[in-house]
C-alpha cells in the first residue's frame, strides 16, 4: 500500500466513522424527527445542511468538468442552479414552512383538497428524485473505484451501506447533522486544492481572483484565460471563453429549466420544514446561499485550471512539432491510474507512440492535422467527471490534499443521496401509506414503514447506479427538468393563485411531466433502462434547437398553460381553500406566536 492509499483510507475512513457516529447520536424516535428533524434545527445549521443537501456530486464532481470542457457555455449551470435557489428562498420556502406540513406532496394534497393530486405529486417526486440519485451513485462509484482501488460496483455497495446506516437510523434528524459535517468536509476538499493550484498558475491564493489574473509561467504577460484560449484553439477546439451550449434559445431554456427545477426539488424544499418558525426559513435560506457561494464562485476557476493542466500535460511542445506531443510510455502515474478505471482511454491511431489530443470534428482544423500526420483524436475517452478528482494529481499536489478531495466528493454524493432517498421514503410512507391507503396507521408503524421505504429506495438507487445512463450532471439536468415541469408550477399556483383548483393542478402536472418525459425518451432513449438508446435521435430534430436536458422549461410552460385553461372552465376551489391560500401569504413574522 503506497502513501496515497494510506492517506485516502485514513481520511475517508475518518469521515465515514464521523457520519455513522452522528447517526447513532441523532437517531430518530418519532415520525416528526424522521421527516422534519422535530422542526427544531437552528437556521445557520439548517443553512449548512441545505448547502450540503443541494451541492451534489453534480456540483462537486461534474460541474467543474462541464466548465472545463464547455467553457462559457457551462455558465448555465452556475446561473441556473444559483438563480433557482434564490427563487426557492424568496417565492416558496417561507410560505411552505408556514403551511406546516411534512412533505411537498402533503402540501399539494391539502392545498388542492385532493388525494389524487397528492398521488400525482408523489409520482412526479419519485421520478425526479430517482433520476437525480443516479448521478450521486455514479459519483460514489467513480471515487471509490479510482482512489480506494475497488471495483465500481464494490464502491457503490459501500456507499449504499453508509447511507443506509445514517439515513435509516436517523431520518431527517440524523441526515441534518450528518450533512453539516459533510458540508465542512466537501468545502475544505474543494477550496484547498483550488488555492494550491491558483497559487501555482497565477500566484494568487484566491481562485476567484486567480481566474482573471496573469498566467504565472509567462511572467504574467498573458492572462490565464487568454492562455487557455490559445492552447485549445491551437488544437482545433472552440475558444474557451466564447463557447455556448447550442443556440442562444437553448442556453436560455437550459438556464430556466435548472432555475425552476431547483426551486421545485422536494429534497431541498423539505429542509425548510425543519426550522422552528417562518422567519427561520428565510434566514436559513440566506445562510445556505452564503455557504453555497463558497463553492460556486470557486468552480469556474477549478474548471479552467483543470483544463489548462490537462492540455499542458499532453501537449508538451509546439503543436505539430515531432516532440510536441507526450510520449505514451512517458505518461504520468495519474494517467495510468485513471486509464485503469476506463474513464480515460487512449488509442494510438497513427502508431507514432505519442498522444494526439485535438478536435478531430473541426473541419477547418482537419488539413493542419493531416499535415502533422495525425489520424484522429487519440484521447478517445476523457470522462468529464474525473476532472475535479484528477486535478490535484495532475497538478502534483500532496497526497493528503488528494485524499481530502476524495472524501469531499464522497461527502457531496452521500449528502444529496440521503436527502433524495428521504424525500422518496417520506412520499411512500407518509403520503401514500399514511395519507391515502392507511390513514389510521400508528406512529410507530409509520416510522417503521418509513425506514423500510428508505431501504427499498436505496436498493433501487443502487441498481440504477450500477447501470448509469451518462455522466452525473447530464442525468441531473434531466431530473431538474422533471421537477421544473411538474412540481414547481403546482407549488407556485398553489401559493399565489387562489383560483387554481384540483382538476387544473392535476391536469397541469400530468401534462408537464408527460411532455418532458416523451421528449427525453425520443432523443435520449429510456434512460432508466440501459441499452434503449436506439429509441433516441440527435440534434437535427430538436424542438427549436432545445436539448432534452433543457426541455423542462417547455414542460413547465405546458403545465401552467394546461392548468390555467382547465381551471378556467371548471369549478373554483371551496371558500376555505381560498382563505387558506390568503393565510399562507401573510407577511414575514406571521406565525411566531404559534411557531407555524
N, C-alpha and C positions, 0 to 999 in steps of 0.2 A: 504494500500500500504506500503510495507516494505522499508527499507533503500536502498536495492539494486535496487528495482524498481524505486525509486526516482532518484538515480544516473543514471540509464540506460536511463530513459526518458529524463533527463536533458542533458546528453552528446549526445545521438543520436539526440534529437530534435535540439540541437545547431548546430550540423554538417549539418543536413538537411536544416536548415534555412540558413546556410552559402552557401550551394550549390545552393539553389534557388536564394539567393541574387546575387551570381555571375552570374547566368544565365540571370537575368534581366539586370544586368550591361553590360554583354557581348553579348547582343542579336545580331544575325547575320542579316545584312541588304542586303547583296549581296550573290550571289552563291559562289563567291570566299571566303567570310567569312564563309559560311555554310560548304563548302567542305574542305578548307585548311587554315582556320583562316586568310585569306588575305596574306598568306606567309610572315608574319611579326613577328613570335614568336622567342624570344631570345633562343639561343642554350641551355643555362642552364635550362631555364623554360621548353623548349621542352624536355630536358632530363628527368626532373622530371615528366612531364606529360606522357612521354613514359613509364617510370617505372611504374607509376600507371595504365596506359592502359594495360601493359603487365602482371603485377602481379595481377592475377585474384583471384577469390575465390579458385581456384585450388592451387595457390601459398600460399595464406594466410591461408586457412582453411584445404585444403585436403593434401597438400604436406607433412606437418609435421605429419599428420595422417598416411600417407603412410610410412613415415620413421619410425614412432613409431611401426608399425606392420610388416614392411618388412625389417627393418634394412639396412644393406649394399646394399641389392637389390634395395632399393628405390633411390640409388645414380644415377640411370639412369635419374631421373627427374632433379636432380641438374646439372648433366653433359650435358644432352640433351638440356634443356631449356637455360642454360647459354652459352653453346657452340654454340647453334643456334643463339643466339643474336650476338655473335662475327662474325659468318658468315654473318649475315644480315648487320652488321656495315661495314664490310670490302668489301664484294662482291656485295651488292645490293644497299644499301641506297644512296651512293653518286651518282651513275650512274642514278638511278631512279629520284633523285632530279634534276639532270642536264637535264633530258629529259623534265621536266617541266610540267607534266600533273597533273590532279586532282586525278585520281584513278588508281588502278592496271589494271582493265580491259581496261581502256583507253590506257595505255601503251601497253598492249598486242595487242589491236586492231590496233593501229598505227604502232607498230613495225612489226607486221605480215600482215599489209596492208589488213585487212580483218574484215568486220563486223561479220562474222561467228565466227572468233577467239575471238572477243570481247564478243559475246553472250555466247560462251562456257566458257570463263573466268568468266563471271557473274554467270553462273550456279555453277561452282566449288566454287566460293567465297561464294555464298549463302549456299551451302551445308556445307562447313567447318564452316562458321560463326554461322549458326543456331545451329549446333551441339555443338559448343563452348559455345554459350549463354545459353544453357540449364543448364550447370553447374553453371553459375552465378546466374540464377534464383533459383536454389536449395539452393545455399549458402544464398541468401536473405531470403528465406522461413525458413531455419533452424535457422538462427539467430533470426528472429522475433518470431518464434513460441516458442522458449525457453525463451528468455530474456524479451520480451515485452508481453508475455503471451497472444498472439493472436493465431489464427489458422494458420497453414502453408499457407493456401490459402489467408487469410487476409494479412499476412505478404508480400506475393508475390504481391498482389494488391497495397499495399502501396509502395513497391519498384518500381513497374512499373510506378506508378504515379509520383514519384520523378524523375526517369529517363526521363519520358515524358516531364516534365516541363523544365529541363535544356538542354536536347538534342534537343527537337523540337524547342525551342526558340532560342538557341544559336548555334546549329550545331557544327562544329568543333571549332569555336571560343569560344563558351560557354563551350564546353566539355574540351577544353585545360586548361582553367583557373580553372575549377572545379576539374580537375584531379590533378592539382598542390596542391590544398587544400586537396584532398583525399589522395595524397601520404603522406603528413605530418601526417594526421590522422592515416593512416594504419601503417606507420613505427614506430610511437610512440606506437601504440597499440601492435605491435609485439615485440618490443625490451624491453619495460619497464617491462612487466611480465617476460620475459626471464631473465632479470637482477635479479629480485627478486628471482626467482626460482633457478638460478645458485648460488646465494649467499647462499640460504638455503641448497642446496645439496652439494656444493663444497667449499663454502667460497670465490669463485672468482666472481666478478661482471661481467666479460666478458663471456657470454655464449660460445663464440667460443673457449676460453681457458678452461672454466669450463668443457666442454665436455671431455677433456683429463686429467682432474685433479683428485685428490683423492676424494673419497666419504666421505663427512664430518662426517656423523653419525658414521662411523667406525674409526674416527680419522685420516683419510687419508691413512690407511694401505692398502686399496684396491681402485683401480680406479673406477670412475663412470661406465665406460663401462664394466669393469670386474664384478662389482656388478650386472649390468643389465643382462649380460650373465648368471651369476649364478642364478639369480631369474627366468629367463624364462626357462632355461634348466631344473631346478628342477621341473618345471611343464610340461615338455614334449614338450615345444615349441623349435623351431630351435634357435641355437645360434645367438644372435642379430647381432654380428659383422661379421658373415660369411654368412648370408642369401643371396640368389640370387633369381632373378625372372626367374624361369625356367632355361634353358640351357645358356651356355656362348654365343651361337649364338643368342638366344632370347635377352639377355642383350645388345649385340652389335646392333641388329636390332632395339630394342626399343630406345636406345640412338640416333642412326642415324635418326630414324623417327622423334623423338622430335626435333633434331637439325635442320634438313632441313624443318620440319614443322614450326618451329619458324621463320625461315628465309623466309617462304612463307606466313606468316599470313598477310592478307590485312589490318586489322585494325591497325597493328603495322607499316607496311610499309608506310601507308598513313601519319603517323605522320612526316615522313621525308620530306613530300611535304610542310610542314607548315613553314619552315625556309627560310630566305631571299636568301642564297647562298649555293653553293655546299659544301664549306668548313664548313658551319654551320651545314650541315647534318652530317659531320664527327664528329664535336665537340659535337653535341647533342647526338650522339651515344655513345661517350666516357663518357659523363656525365650520361647518362642513365645507363650505365654499373656500374658506381660507386654507384648510388642510388639503383640499383637492388641488388648489392653485400651486402648491409647492411642487407637485409632480407635473402638472400640466404645463407650467411655464418652463420646466426643465426638458420636457420631451422633445421639442424641436431641436434643441442643441444636441441631445443624445442621438437622435436620428441622423442629423447632418454629420456629426463627428464619426459615427459608426460607419456611414457610407464612405467617408473620406479615408478612414483607416483601412477598410476592406479593399478599396481600389488601390491604395498605395502599397498594400501587401502583395497584390498580384501584379500590378503594373510597376515594375521596379526601375524602369528606364524610359527612354524616349519611345513613343508609340511607333511601331513599325521597324524599330531597330532590331538587329539579331538578338541582342541581350535585353530587349525591353520587357519581356515577359518572364515571370518567375519560372524557374525550372521545377517541374512537378516533383522531382526527387528531393528538391530543397524546400518543399513546402513546410511551414512551421508545424509544431506539435498540435496546436489548437485546431489546425486544418484537418489533420489526420483523425483527431478525436471526433470532430463533427461529421466527417465522412463516415465513420463507423456507425453513426446513428441513422444514416440515409437522408439526412436533412441538407447535406452538402454533397454534391456529386460532380465529378469531373470526367470528361471523355476526350481523349487526345485524337481529334478529328484529322489533323494533318501530320501526325506521327513525328513531331519535332521535339517532343518531350517537354514543351513549355505550355503554360496556361494562357490561352487567349480568352479574355473576358470582355465582350463588347456586344453591342446591339445588332445582331445579325438580321433583324427585321427592318432595319433602316435602309431603304433603297438608295438614298443619297450616299451613305457610307460604304455601300457594298463594293464599288470599284476600288476604294482605298484598301479595304480588307483583302480583296483579291490580289492587289499588287503586293501586299505584305506576305502573301502565301497562306492567309488564314482561310479555313474552310468551314467556318461556323463557330458560334459561341461555344466554348468548351466547358464553361461552368453551366452544365445542363440543369442543375438544381441548386438554388440558393434560397432556402426557405426563409421567408421574412421573419418568422417567429424566433429565429436564432440570434438576431442582431443584438438585442439587449443582453442576452445571456453570454454571447461570444465576445462582445465588445471589450470587456475588461481583459480577456485573454489576448485579443488582437493587440491591445494597447500595452500588453506586458505588465499589468498591474499585479500587486502582491496577491498571494494565494488567499489570504484572509478576505480580501475585497471580493474576489471571485466567489468564495463560499457565501459571503453575505448576499451577493446578487442572487444566488440560487435560492437561499432562504426567503428573499424578498419576492421572487417570482412565485414560489410556492405559497407564501402568505397571501399574495394578491388573488391567486386562483382559489385557494381554500376559503378565504373570507367571502368572496362573492358566491362560490358554490354553496356554502352554508346558507346564505341569505336566500338564494333561489330555491334551495331544497325546502327551507322552512315555509316559503310562500306556497310551494306546491303542497306540502304536507298540511298546512293550515286550510288550504282550499278544499282538500279532500275530507279532513276530519271535522273541521268547524263548519264549512259552508255546505258541503254535500251531506255528510253524515248527520251532524247536529242540526243544521239549518233546514234540511229538506227531508231526509229519509227517516231519521230517528230523533225527533225533537225532544223526547223525554229521556234521552241517554244521560247517565250520571256524569259528573265532572271527572271522576276517576277513569271511567270507561272512555270518555272523550280524550283524556290525556294519553291513555294507552293507545287509542286509535291514532292519535297524532304521531306518536313515536313509531308505530307500525307503518304509517304512511310515509314517514321520513325514511325508514329503511327501504321501503319499496321504491321511493323516488331515487335514492342513492344507487340502487341496483340498476334501474333503468338508465340513469345518467352514466353509470359505468359502462354499460353495454354500448351506448351511443359514443362514449369516449373512445372505446376500442375500435369504432368504425367512424372516425371523424370525417365529415364531409368537406373539409377545407381548412385553411389556416384560421386561427381563432377569430381575428377581427372580422373576417368576411362573414363567418357564421353569425357572430354577434350582431352585425349590421342588420341581418335579416330578422333577428329577434327584436331589435328596436323597431323595425318596420311593422312587425306583427302587433307590438304594443301600441304603436302610433295609430294603426288603422282600426284598432278595436277598443282598447281601454281608455286612452286619453280623451277621445271625443265624448264617450259616455260620462266620464268624470266632469269634464268641463260643462257639458249641458246640464248635468245633474246639479251642479253648484250655481250656475249663472243663468239658467233658463227655467223659470217656473212652469212654463207651458209644455215642456218636454214630458211626454208620457211614457208608459212602459212599452207600448207597442212600437213607438218610434225608436226608442233606445235599443230594443232588441233587434229590430229590423236593421238599424244602422250598424250595430256591432257585427251582425252576421254578414251584411253586405260588404263592410270594410275588410274584414279578415278573409272572406272568401275571395274577393277580387285580388288581394295581395298574395294569398297562397297560390291561386291559379297562375298568376304571373310568374311567381318564383318557380313553380313546377314546370311551367312551359320553357323557361330559359335556363334553369339550373338543374333540372331533374328533381326527383323526390328526395330531398336532401336528408330525410330520415332513413332512407333505405339505400345502402351502398350499391353501386352498380346500375343505378337508374338514370345516369347522366345522358343516356341516349335519347331521353324524352326532351332534352333541352335543345335550344337553338341559341345562336350567338347575336351579337350586337345589331346586325342589319335590320332586324325587325323589332328592336326595342321601341316601346311606345314613346314617341317624340324624343328618342335618344336617352330615355331614363332607364338606368340599370336596375336589375332586380333588388339589389341592396338598397336602392333609393326609393323604391316604389311604395313604401309605407306612407309617404306624403300624399300620394294619389289615393291610396286606400282610405286615408283619413278624410279627404275631400268627399269621397263616395259615402263614407259613414255619416258625416254631417249632413250631406245633401239628402240621403235617403231618410234619415231620422227627421229632418225638418219637414219633408214632404208628407211622410206618414203621419207625423204628429198634427199636421195642419188639417188633415181630413178625418181624424179620429177624436174621441172624447178627451178633454183636458184632464189632468190629474185631479184627484179629490182635493178639497179645500185644505185638509190637514197636511197634505204633502206640500202644497204651495206655501203654507205657513212655515213648514219645516225648512224649506229652501231659504225663505227670508231669514229665519232664525240662524241658520248656519252662516250666513253672510254678515252677522252683526260685527261691527268693527273690533279691532285688536283690543285685548284686555277683557273681552267678554268671557265669562266662564271662570274667572279667577276665584270667585267665592265658592263655587262648587267643584272646581277642578276640571270642568268639562270644557 
